[in-house]
Amino acid sequence: MPYARPQPPVFERVEDERLHRKQRLAAAFRLFGKFGFSEGIAGHITARDPEFTDHFWVNPLGTYFGHIRVSDLLLVNREGEVVKGDAEVNRAAFAIHSQIHEARPDVIAAAHAHSLYGKAWSSLGRLLDPLTQDSCAFYEDHALFDDFTGVVLETSEGQRLAQALGSNKAIILRNHSILTVGHTVDEAAFWYINLERSCQAQLLAEAAGRPTTIKHETARLTQTQVGSHTSGWFSFQPLYDRIVREEPDLLN
């Protein structure tokens, strides 16, 4: 029998949609902290505001991912000014995410951190191969930004990164790390977790021997099965349930 997969919620009130996005955003940070994606002050996840669509919510500079609550999130406008919240925004977060959100009106959220395997894989300056079912989510749907020039502090560099991302769901930033986007916060966060683990899997496989790649036709089919927007959103739901049960204070 056909399986009716759950769909992302639809909201009648913008206030409810805003709260939902912020709760998902805080949960994503907690999960990133739990999974070891935190690296000093590096890393940021953003969520477009549903009412002020040229504004986005983001983590405060210098706050550990594993401590972030809904009430800690900052609202930043298109000039990089904090319009809600009482902390500073990471300059690199604004330089990168503002340009992605501007270039991609379909993108609700973008996730970037300096996680170990993403960093290691990025140093190779290569796209991932279709080695596993999970990595096929990114088959013909991720890009490479092949020009590391230092910390991204200018919006002009963010524009170049957004251009390299194109219409893809993810990008490898050479000698830097990885970045993912989605039509929901849930999707962007899950793609990041999946991409990080796919980097880990390929690094392990190549260290152990010569891995067998999935054929083009099969990889393309599998991408449609595991790489859709709904698949990314749905895959995040068990993780959200887990972190809210373990750390309910994130909703404060």
Salt bridges, closest charged atoms under 4 A:
GLU15 OE1 - ARG13 NH1 3.83
ASP16 OD2 - ARG13 NE 3.14
GLU17 OE2 - ARG21 NH2 2.86
GLU39 OE2 - LYS119 NZ 3.86
ASP49 OD1 - ARG18 NE 2.73
GLU51 OE1 - ARG18 NH2 2.80
ASP54 OD1 - HIS55 ND1 2.71
ASP54 OD2 - ARG78 NH1 3.77
ASP72 OD1 - ARG69 NH2 3.05
ASP106 OD1 - ARG104 NE 2.86
ASP106 OD2 - HIS183 NE2 3.09
ASP129 OD2 - ARG126 NH2 3.31
GLU140 OE2 - HIS216 ND1 3.94
GLU140 OE1 - ARG220 NH2 2.97
ASP141 OD2 - LYS169 NZ 2.59
ASP146 OD1 - ARG174 NH1 3.11
ASP147 OD2 - ARG160 NH2 2.55
GLU154 OE2 - ARG91 NH2 2.86
GLU157 OE1 - ARG160 NH1 2.87
ASP186 OD2 - ARG24 NE 3.02
GLU187 OE2 - HIS229 ND1 2.85
GLU206 OE2 - ARG126 NH2 3.01
GLU246 OE1 - LYS34 NZ 3.30
GLU246 OE2 - ARG242 NE 3.35
GLU247 OE1 - ARG30 NH1 2.84
GLU247 OE2 - LYS34 NZ 3.63
ASP249 OD2 - ARG30 NH2 2.82
